[in-house]
Amino acid sequence: QVELVESGGGLVRPGGSLRLSCVASGFTLDYYAIGWFRQAPGKEREGVSCISGSDSSTYYATSVKGRFTNSRSNAKNTVYLQMNSLKPEGPAVYYCARQSGYGCLLSEDNWGQGTQGTVSS
């Protein structure tokens, strides 16, 4: 059974950092790209970053480029999203999702339950 479990959310002040983890089980992480998404209250879910399953190429939304770093440890079945210089955007739920293959342009086929992060002073 495919499962993705996020953790690492919390309350942080503007300019601070959070490190999210996405632990995968039930499949071989190496073969899949993993995307990170976030959804703020009343807003649509947006893509934040993706890391491919082949060469671990990373892609970022313009709004987070230079501040967020996406990485993976296939040995630990875990993908990480290091978020630095966080902006005061309030609460958002961060999700990781498995893409349906190696590449980040593929559709998502499994989602985690999400972890909430709040950036507020």
DSSP file (Angstrom, degrees, kcal/mol; ACC not computed):
  #  RESIDUE AA STRUCTURE BP1 BP2  ACC     N-H-->O    O-->H-N    N-H-->O    O-->H-N    TCO  KAPPA ALPHA  PHI   PSI    X-CA   Y-CA   Z-CA
    1    1 A Q              0   0    0      0, 0.0     2,-0.3     0, 0.0    26,-0.1   0.000 360.0 360.0 360.0 126.1    0.0    0.0    0.0
    2    2 A V        +     0   0    0     24,-0.2     2,-0.4    22,-0.1    24,-0.2  -0.530 360.0 171.7 -72.9 132.5    1.4    3.3   -1.1
    3    3 A E  E     -A   25   0A   0     22,-2.4    22,-2.2    -2,-0.3     2,-0.4  -0.997  19.6-170.0-145.6 140.7    1.6    5.8    1.7
    4    4 A L  E     -A   24   0A   0    107,-0.4   109,-0.6    -2,-0.4     2,-0.5  -0.999   8.3-171.1-128.3 129.7    3.2    9.3    2.1
    5    5 A V  E     -A   23   0A   0     18,-2.0    18,-2.7    -2,-0.4     2,-0.2  -0.965   5.6-159.9-128.5 116.6    3.5   10.9    5.5
    6    6 A E  E     +A   22   0A   0     -2,-0.5     2,-0.3    16,-0.2    16,-0.2  -0.605  17.6 161.4 -91.5 153.3    4.5   14.5    5.9
    7    7 A S  E     +A   21   0A   0     14,-1.9    14,-2.6    -2,-0.2   108,-0.1  -0.963  37.0  76.4-156.4 169.1    5.9   16.1    9.1
    8    8 A G        +     0   0    0     -2,-0.3    11,-0.4     1,-0.3    14,-0.0   0.378  57.6 134.3 107.7  -3.6    7.9   19.1   10.2
    9    9 A G        +     0   0    0     12,-0.1     2,-0.3     9,-0.1   108,-0.3  -0.173  21.3 124.4 -70.5 172.2    5.2   21.8   10.0
   10   10 A G        -     0   0    0    106,-0.4   108,-2.9   105,-0.1     2,-0.5  -0.979  59.9 -53.8 164.3-170.3    4.8   24.3   12.8
   11   11 A L  E     +d  118   0B   0     -2,-0.3     2,-0.3   106,-0.2   108,-0.2  -0.849  53.7 168.0-100.6 130.1    4.7   28.0   13.7
   12   12 A V  E     -d  119   0B   0    106,-2.8   108,-2.0    -2,-0.5     3,-0.1  -0.986  32.1-115.7-141.9 150.1    7.6   30.1   12.7
   13   13 A R    >   -     0   0    0     -2,-0.3     3,-2.4   106,-0.2    73,-0.2  -0.460  50.4 -79.7 -80.8 156.7    8.3   33.8   12.5
   14   14 A P  T 3  S+     0   0    0      0, 0.0    73,-0.2     0, 0.0    -1,-0.1  -0.297 121.7  28.3 -54.6 137.4    9.0   35.6    9.2
   15   15 A G  T 3  S+     0   0    0     71,-3.4    70,-0.7     1,-0.3    72,-0.1   0.261 101.5 113.5  91.1 -11.3   12.5   35.1    8.1
   16   16 A G    <   -     0   0    0     -3,-2.4    70,-2.2    70,-0.2     2,-0.3  -0.045  59.2-118.8 -83.7-171.3   12.7   31.7    9.9
   17   17 A S        -     0   0    0     67,-0.2     2,-0.3    68,-0.2    67,-0.2  -0.926  18.0-172.1-133.1 152.9   12.9   28.2    8.6
   18   18 A L  E     - B   0  83A   0     65,-2.1    65,-3.3    -2,-0.3     2,-0.5  -0.988  12.1-151.7-137.7 146.9   11.1   25.0    8.5
   19   19 A R  E     - B   0  82A   0    -11,-0.4     2,-0.3    -2,-0.3    63,-0.2  -0.960  14.9-161.9-121.0 114.2   12.2   21.6    7.2
   20   20 A L  E     - B   0  81A   0     61,-2.7    61,-2.3    -2,-0.5     2,-0.4  -0.685   1.7-158.8 -93.6 146.7    9.4   19.3    6.0
   21   21 A S  E     -AB   7  80A   0    -14,-2.6   -14,-1.9    -2,-0.3     2,-0.4  -0.944   7.9-164.5-122.8 147.4    9.8   15.6    5.6
   22   22 A C  E     -AB   6  79A   0     57,-2.3    57,-2.1    -2,-0.4     2,-0.6  -0.928  10.6-161.1-131.4 106.4    7.8   13.2    3.4
   23   23 A V  E     -AB   5  78A   0    -18,-2.7   -18,-2.0    -2,-0.4     2,-0.3  -0.788   9.9-157.3 -93.9 125.5    8.3    9.6    4.3
   24   24 A A  E     +A    4   0A   0     53,-3.3     2,-0.3    -2,-0.6   -20,-0.2  -0.767  15.7 170.2-103.8 145.0    7.3    7.2    1.6
   25   25 A S  E     +A    3   0A   0    -22,-2.2   -22,-2.4    -2,-0.3     3,-0.1  -0.984  53.3  42.5-147.3 158.0    6.3    3.5    2.0
   26   26 A G  S    S+     0   0    0     -2,-0.3     2,-0.3   -24,-0.2   -24,-0.2   0.463 107.3  51.4  87.7   0.7    4.8    0.8   -0.2
   27   27 A F  S    S-     0   0    0    -24,-0.1     2,-0.8   -26,-0.1    -1,-0.1  -0.977  93.1 -89.9-158.5 166.9    6.9    1.6   -3.3
   28   28 A T    >   -     0   0    0     -2,-0.3     3,-1.6     1,-0.2     4,-0.2  -0.749  31.6-156.8 -87.3 110.2   10.4    2.2   -4.5
   29   29 A L  G >  S+     0   0    0     -2,-0.8     3,-2.0     1,-0.3    -1,-0.2   0.819  84.4  69.9 -58.7 -34.7   11.1    5.9   -4.1
   30   30 A D  G 3  S+     0   0    0      1,-0.3    -1,-0.3    44,-0.1    26,-0.1   0.779  95.2  55.6 -53.7 -29.4   13.9    6.0   -6.7
   31   31 A Y  G <  S+     0   0    0     -3,-1.6     2,-0.4     2,-0.0    -1,-0.3   0.468 102.3  64.6 -88.2  -1.2   11.4    5.4   -9.5
   32   32 A Y  S <  S-     0   0    0     -3,-2.0    70,-0.3    -4,-0.2     2,-0.3  -0.937  70.0-130.7-131.3 144.3    9.1    8.3   -8.8
   33   33 A A        -     0   0    0     68,-3.0    66,-3.0    -2,-0.4     2,-0.4  -0.630  25.7-149.5 -79.8 149.5    9.2   12.1   -8.8
   34   34 A I  E     -FE  51  98B   0     17,-2.2    17,-2.3    -2,-0.3     2,-0.3  -0.988   8.8-160.0-125.3 129.2    7.8   13.7   -5.7
   35   35 A G  E     -FE  50  97B   0     62,-2.8    62,-2.3    -2,-0.4     2,-0.4  -0.775   7.7-145.4-106.6 152.4    6.1   17.0   -5.7
   36   36 A W  E     +FE  49  96B   0     13,-3.4    12,-3.1    -2,-0.3    13,-1.6  -0.956  23.0 175.0-113.5 136.4    5.4   19.5   -2.8
   37   37 A F  E     -FE  47  95B   0     58,-2.8    58,-2.7    -2,-0.4     2,-0.3  -0.902  12.2-158.3-133.5 160.4    2.3   21.6   -2.8
   38   38 A R  E     -FE  46  94B   0      8,-2.3     8,-2.9    -2,-0.3     2,-0.4  -0.992   2.9-164.5-141.6 154.1    0.7   24.0   -0.4
   39   39 A Q  E     - E   0  93B   0     54,-1.9    54,-2.6    -2,-0.3     6,-0.2  -0.962   6.0-160.0-140.8 120.1   -2.8   25.3    0.2
   40   40 A A    >   -     0   0    0      4,-0.4     3,-2.2    -2,-0.4    52,-0.2  -0.631  45.5 -77.4 -91.8 156.1   -3.7   28.3    2.2
   41   41 A P  T 3  S+     0   0    0      0, 0.0    -1,-0.1     0, 0.0     3,-0.1  -0.281 117.8   6.7 -55.0 129.6   -7.2   28.8    3.6
   42   42 A G  T 3  S+     0   0    0      1,-0.3     2,-0.3    -3,-0.1    -3,-0.0   0.511 113.2 100.3  77.8   4.2   -9.6   30.0    0.9
   43   43 A K  S <  S-     0   0    0     -3,-2.2    -1,-0.3     1,-0.0     2,-0.1  -0.809  76.6-100.4-121.0 161.5   -7.0   29.6   -1.9
   44   44 A E        -     0   0    0     -2,-0.3    -4,-0.4     1,-0.1     2,-0.2  -0.432  45.5 -96.9 -75.6 153.5   -6.3   26.9   -4.5
   45   45 A R        -     0   0    0     -6,-0.2     2,-0.4    -2,-0.1    -6,-0.2  -0.482  45.7-162.5 -67.5 138.5   -3.6   24.4   -3.9
   46   46 A E  E     -F   38   0B   0     -8,-2.9    -8,-2.3    -2,-0.2     2,-0.3  -0.943  20.5-112.0-127.4 148.7   -0.4   25.4   -5.7
   47   47 A G  E     +F   37   0B   0     -2,-0.4   -10,-0.3   -10,-0.2     3,-0.1  -0.593  31.4 174.5 -76.3 136.3    2.8   23.6   -6.7
   48   48 A V  E     -     0   0B   0    -12,-3.1    13,-2.7     1,-0.4     2,-0.3   0.778  58.5 -22.6-108.6 -46.8    5.8   24.6   -4.7
   49   49 A S  E     -FG  36  60B   0    -13,-1.6   -13,-3.4    11,-0.2    -1,-0.4  -0.985  48.7-157.8-162.4 162.7    8.6   22.2   -5.9
   50   50 A C  E     -FG  35  59B   0      9,-1.9     9,-2.2    -2,-0.3     2,-0.4  -0.992   4.1-158.3-148.5 147.3    9.3   18.8   -7.4
   51   51 A I  E     -FG  34  58B   0    -17,-2.3   -17,-2.2    -2,-0.3     7,-0.2  -0.996  25.0-127.8-127.6 128.4   12.2   16.5   -7.4
   52   52 A S        -     0   0    0      5,-2.7     4,-0.3    -2,-0.4    51,-0.2  -0.249   6.7-133.8 -75.0 161.2   12.5   13.9  -10.2
   53   53 A G  S    S+     0   0    0     49,-2.8   -21,-0.2   -22,-0.2    50,-0.1   0.574  95.6  50.8 -90.5 -10.2   13.0   10.2   -9.6
   54   54 A S  S    S-     0   0    0     48,-0.4    -1,-0.1   -23,-0.1    49,-0.1   0.939 132.0  -1.4 -92.5 -64.1   15.8    9.7  -12.1
   55   55 A D  S    S-     0   0    0     47,-0.1    -2,-0.1     2,-0.0    -3,-0.0   0.211  94.0-113.6-114.9  13.2   18.5   12.3  -11.6
   56   56 A S        +     0   0    0     -4,-0.3     2,-0.1     1,-0.2    -3,-0.1   0.826  50.5 175.4  56.5  34.2   16.9   14.2   -8.7
   57   57 A S        -     0   0    0     -6,-0.1    -5,-2.7     1,-0.0     2,-0.4  -0.456  18.7-142.6 -64.1 143.9   16.5   17.3  -10.8
   58   58 A T  E     -G   51   0B   0     -7,-0.2     2,-0.4    -2,-0.1    -7,-0.2  -0.865  17.1-169.9-117.8 149.4   14.6   19.9   -8.9
   59   59 A Y  E     -G   50   0B   0     -9,-2.2    -9,-1.9    -2,-0.4     2,-0.4  -0.984   7.2-167.6-135.9 143.5   12.1   22.5   -9.9
   60   60 A Y  E     -G   49   0B   0     -2,-0.4   -11,-0.2   -11,-0.2     2,-0.1  -0.971  26.7-110.9-135.6 146.2   10.7   25.4   -8.0
   61   61 A A    >>  -     0   0    0    -13,-2.7     3,-1.6    -2,-0.4     4,-1.2  -0.452  38.1-115.5 -65.3 149.1    7.8   27.8   -8.2
   62   62 A T  T 34 S+     0   0    0      1,-0.3     3,-0.3     2,-0.2    -1,-0.1   0.855 113.3  61.9 -56.2 -36.1    9.1   31.3   -8.9
   63   63 A S  T 34 S+     0   0    0      1,-0.2    -1,-0.3     3,-0.0   -15,-0.1   0.697 114.6  31.2 -66.7 -19.5    7.8   32.5   -5.5
   64   64 A V  T X> S+     0   0    0     -3,-1.6     3,-2.4   -16,-0.2     4,-1.9   0.480  84.0 127.4-117.5  -5.2   10.1   30.1   -3.6
   65   65 A K  T 3< S+     0   0    0     -4,-1.2     4,-0.1    -3,-0.3   -16,-0.0  -0.287  79.6  17.8 -59.2 132.8   13.1   29.9   -5.8
   66   66 A G  T 34 S+     0   0    0      2,-0.5    -1,-0.3     1,-0.0     3,-0.1   0.238 124.0  60.1  90.1 -13.6   16.3   30.6   -4.0
   67   67 A R  T <4 S+     0   0    0     -3,-2.4    17,-2.0     1,-0.1     2,-0.3   0.684  96.0  57.6-114.6 -30.4   14.7   30.1   -0.6
   68   68 A F  E  <  -C   83   0A   0     -4,-1.9    -2,-0.5    15,-0.2     2,-0.4  -0.796  60.2-163.4-106.9 146.5   13.5   26.5   -0.7
   69   69 A T  E     -C   82   0A   0     13,-2.4    13,-3.0    -2,-0.3     2,-0.5  -0.989   3.7-159.4-132.0 125.3   15.6   23.4   -1.3
   70   70 A N  E     +C   81   0A   0     -2,-0.4     2,-0.3    11,-0.2    11,-0.2  -0.861  23.2 158.9-103.1 131.6   14.1   20.0   -2.3
   71   71 A S  E     -C   80   0A   0      9,-2.1     9,-3.2    -2,-0.5     2,-0.3  -0.944  21.1-150.1-147.3 167.5   16.2   16.9   -1.7
   72   72 A R  E     -C   79   0A   0     -2,-0.3     2,-0.5     7,-0.3     7,-0.2  -0.988  12.1-158.4-143.0 151.3   15.7   13.2   -1.3
   73   73 A S  E >>> -C   78   0A   0      5,-3.2     5,-2.2    -2,-0.3     3,-0.5  -0.907   8.0-174.7-125.5 101.4   17.3   10.2    0.5
   74   74 A N  G >45S+     0   0    0     -2,-0.5     3,-0.7     1,-0.2   -45,-0.2   0.842  85.7  60.0 -65.1 -31.2   16.2    7.1   -1.3
   75   75 A A  G 345S+     0   0    0      1,-0.2    -1,-0.2    -3,-0.1    -2,-0.0   0.840 113.7  36.6 -64.4 -32.1   18.0    5.0    1.4
   76   76 A K  G <45S-     0   0    0     -3,-0.5    -1,-0.2     2,-0.2    -2,-0.2   0.370 106.3-127.2 -99.6   3.0   15.7    6.6    4.0
   77   77 A N  T <<5 +     0   0    0     -3,-0.7   -53,-3.3    -4,-0.5     2,-0.4   0.878  68.7 127.4  53.9  39.7   12.6    6.7    1.6
   78   78 A T  E   < -BC  23  73A   0     -5,-2.2    -5,-3.2   -55,-0.2     2,-0.4  -0.975  48.0-160.7-135.6 140.5   12.3   10.3    2.5
   79   79 A V  E     -BC  22  72A   0    -57,-2.1   -57,-2.3    -2,-0.4     2,-0.3  -0.945  18.3-156.3-115.4 141.7   12.0   13.6    0.6
   80   80 A Y  E     -BC  21  71A   0     -9,-3.2    -9,-2.1    -2,-0.4     2,-0.4  -0.877  13.6-162.2-120.0 148.8   12.8   16.9    2.3
   81   81 A L  E     -BC  20  70A   0    -61,-2.3   -61,-2.7    -2,-0.3     2,-0.6  -0.912  10.7-162.6-128.9 105.9   11.7   20.5    1.7
   82   82 A Q  E     -BC  19  69A   0    -13,-3.0   -13,-2.4    -2,-0.4     2,-0.6  -0.787   8.6-166.5 -87.5 121.0   14.0   23.0    3.4
   83   83 A M  E     +BC  18  68A   0    -65,-3.3   -65,-2.1    -2,-0.6     2,-0.3  -0.935  11.3 174.0-116.6 113.9   12.2   26.3    3.6
   84   84 A N        +     0   0    0    -17,-2.0   -67,-0.2    -2,-0.6   -68,-0.2  -0.722  57.5  24.5-114.8 164.6   14.3   29.3    4.5
   85   85 A S  S    S-     0   0    0    -70,-0.7    -1,-0.2    -2,-0.3   -69,-0.2   0.907  82.6-161.0  49.8  49.0   13.6   33.1    4.7
   86   86 A L        -     0   0    0    -70,-2.2   -71,-3.4    -3,-0.2   -70,-0.2  -0.312   5.9-134.5 -67.2 142.7    9.9   32.3    5.1
   87   87 A K        -     0   0    0    -73,-0.2     2,-2.5    -3,-0.1     3,-0.2  -0.638  26.8-100.1 -98.1 154.7    7.5   35.2    4.4
   88   88 A P        +     0   0    0      0, 0.0    32,-0.1     0, 0.0    -1,-0.1  -0.407  69.8 137.0 -74.9  73.0    4.5   36.2    6.6
   89   89 A E        -     0   0    0     -2,-2.5    31,-0.1     1,-0.3    -2,-0.0   0.342  56.2-130.1-102.4   5.4    1.9   34.4    4.5
   90   90 A G  E     - H   0 119B   0     29,-1.9    29,-1.5    -3,-0.2    -1,-0.3  -0.384  55.5 -12.2  79.3-159.9   -0.1   33.0    7.4
   91   91 A P  E     + H   0 118B   0      0, 0.0     2,-0.3     0, 0.0    27,-0.2  -0.440  60.4 165.3 -81.7 150.4   -1.1   29.3    7.6
   92   92 A A  E     - H   0 117B   0     25,-2.2    25,-3.1   -52,-0.2     2,-0.5  -0.964  32.8-127.2-156.1 147.5   -0.9   26.8    4.8
   93   93 A V  E     -EH  39 116B   0    -54,-2.6   -54,-1.9    -2,-0.3     2,-0.5  -0.872  24.8-150.2 -97.2 128.7   -1.0   23.0    4.6
   94   94 A Y  E     -EH  38 115B   0     21,-3.2    21,-2.0    -2,-0.5     2,-0.4  -0.857  15.3-173.0-102.7 130.3    1.9   21.5    2.8
   95   95 A Y  E     -E   37   0B   0    -58,-2.7   -58,-2.8    -2,-0.5     2,-0.4  -0.905  15.2-151.0-119.7 146.5    1.4   18.2    1.0
   96   96 A C  E     -E   36   0B   0     -2,-0.4    16,-2.3   -60,-0.2     2,-0.4  -0.904  19.7-172.2-108.9 151.8    3.8   15.8   -0.8
   97   97 A A  E     -EI  35 111B   0    -62,-2.3   -62,-2.8    -2,-0.4     2,-0.5  -1.000  22.9-124.0-144.0 141.5    2.5   13.8   -3.7
   98   98 A R  E     -EI  34 110B   0     12,-2.4    11,-3.0    -2,-0.4    12,-1.0  -0.727  24.1-140.2 -84.5 129.4    3.9   11.0   -5.8
   99   99 A Q  E     - I   0 108B   0    -66,-3.0     9,-0.2    -2,-0.5     8,-0.1  -0.476  29.1-107.0 -79.2 164.0    4.0   11.7   -9.5
  100  100 A S  S    S-     0   0    0      7,-2.0     2,-0.3    -2,-0.1     8,-0.1   0.298  90.9 -12.2 -82.6  13.7    3.1    8.7  -11.6
  101  101 A G  S    S-     0   0    0      2,-0.3   -68,-3.0   -68,-0.2    -2,-0.2  -0.930 100.2 -49.7-177.1-158.5    6.6    8.1  -12.8
  102  102 A Y  S    S+     0   0    0    -70,-0.3   -49,-2.8    -2,-0.3   -48,-0.4   0.851 102.9  78.7 -64.5 -36.5   10.1    9.5  -12.9
  103  103 A G  S >  S-     0   0    0    -51,-0.2     3,-0.9   -50,-0.1    -2,-0.3  -0.399  70.5-138.3 -92.2 153.9    9.3   13.0  -14.2
  104  104 A C  T 3  S+     0   0    0      1,-0.2    -1,-0.1    -2,-0.1    -2,-0.0   0.555  98.9  67.2 -80.8  -8.5    7.8   16.0  -12.6
  105  105 A L  T 3  S+     0   0    0      2,-0.1    -1,-0.2    -6,-0.0     2,-0.1   0.508  82.7  97.5 -88.8  -2.6    5.5   16.8  -15.5
  106  106 A L  S <  S-     0   0    0     -3,-0.9     2,-0.1     1,-0.1    -5,-0.1  -0.354  83.2 -96.7 -79.9 165.0    3.5   13.7  -14.8
  107  107 A S        -     0   0    0     -8,-0.1    -7,-2.0     1,-0.1     2,-0.3  -0.381  38.5-103.4 -80.3 161.0    0.3   13.8  -12.8
  108  108 A E  E     +I   99   0B   0     -9,-0.2    -9,-0.3     1,-0.1     3,-0.1  -0.623  34.5 175.3 -83.7 139.7    0.0   13.0   -9.1
  109  109 A D  E     +     0   0B   0    -11,-3.0     2,-0.3     1,-0.3   -10,-0.1   0.518  65.5  31.3-122.8  -7.7   -1.3    9.6   -8.1
  110  110 A N  E     -I   98   0B   0    -12,-1.0   -12,-2.4  -107,-0.0     2,-0.3  -0.982  64.2-164.1-150.4 140.3   -0.9    9.5   -4.3
  111  111 A W  E     -I   97   0B   0     -2,-0.3  -107,-0.4   -14,-0.2   -14,-0.2  -0.905  15.4-130.2-124.7 149.1   -1.0   12.3   -1.7
  112  112 A G        -     0   0    0    -16,-2.3  -107,-0.2    -2,-0.3     3,-0.1  -0.304  33.7-107.1 -81.4 178.7    0.0   12.6    1.9
  113  113 A Q        -     0   0    0   -109,-0.6  -108,-0.1     1,-0.2   -18,-0.1   0.626  60.7-120.3 -86.1 -13.8   -2.3   13.9    4.6
  114  114 A G        -     0   0    0    -18,-0.1     2,-0.4   -21,-0.1   -19,-0.2   0.056  13.0-123.6  96.0 155.8   -0.5   17.2    4.8
  115  115 A T  E     - H   0  94B   0    -21,-2.0   -21,-3.2  -108,-0.1     2,-0.4  -0.997  25.4-125.4-136.8 136.7    1.4   19.1    7.5
  116  116 A Q  E     - H   0  93B   0     -2,-0.4     2,-0.4   -23,-0.2  -106,-0.4  -0.655  24.1-176.7 -91.4 134.9    0.5   22.7    8.5
  117  117 A G  E     - H   0  92B   0    -25,-3.1   -25,-2.2    -2,-0.4     2,-0.4  -0.984   4.2-167.4-124.0 139.9    3.0   25.5    8.6
  118  118 A T  E     -dH  11  91B   0   -108,-2.9  -106,-2.8    -2,-0.4     2,-0.7  -0.990   6.8-164.9-130.2 126.7    2.2   29.0    9.7
  119  119 A V  E     +dH  12  90B   0    -29,-1.5   -29,-1.9    -2,-0.4     2,-0.3  -0.924  36.6 133.1-110.9 109.3    4.5   32.0    9.2
  120  120 A S              0   0    0   -108,-2.0    -2,-0.1    -2,-0.7   -31,-0.0  -0.996 360.0 360.0-156.6 147.3    3.4   34.8   11.4
  121  121 A S              0   0    0     -2,-0.3  -108,-0.1  -108,-0.2    -1,-0.1   0.434 360.0 360.0 -92.1 360.0    4.8   37.3   13.8
